[in-house]
Amino acid sequence: ETMTTTTTSREIAFENGKATVGSTCTLVAERLFHSLEKKDEIVIDYSLGLALLGVILIDTMNMNPNAGKGTKRDEAMIHSLLKYTDWSN
């Protein structure tokens, strides 16, 4: 069973009473990528990419499976941030 609570300012998803993200920054990153999906080229500023990535990794304990905090949604955003952030700065 999937339950989603949506308001104009946030969307938080739960499955069987358990959150489907380990970090709220995953939700922020999902929103960011959703807002940029119609652009020809997606490039995330270094500072923003680093901040989001850092918090996701902290909140999910570096995606350590033994911690049980990271989810597939967190992992997807980590990969997207790594791919689309301009690391040349």
Secondary structure, 3 states (H helix, E strand, C coil): CEEEEECCCCEEEEECCEECCCCHHHHHHHHHHHHHCCCCCCCECHHHHHHHHHHHHHHCCCCCCCCCCCCHHHHHHHHHHHHHECCCC
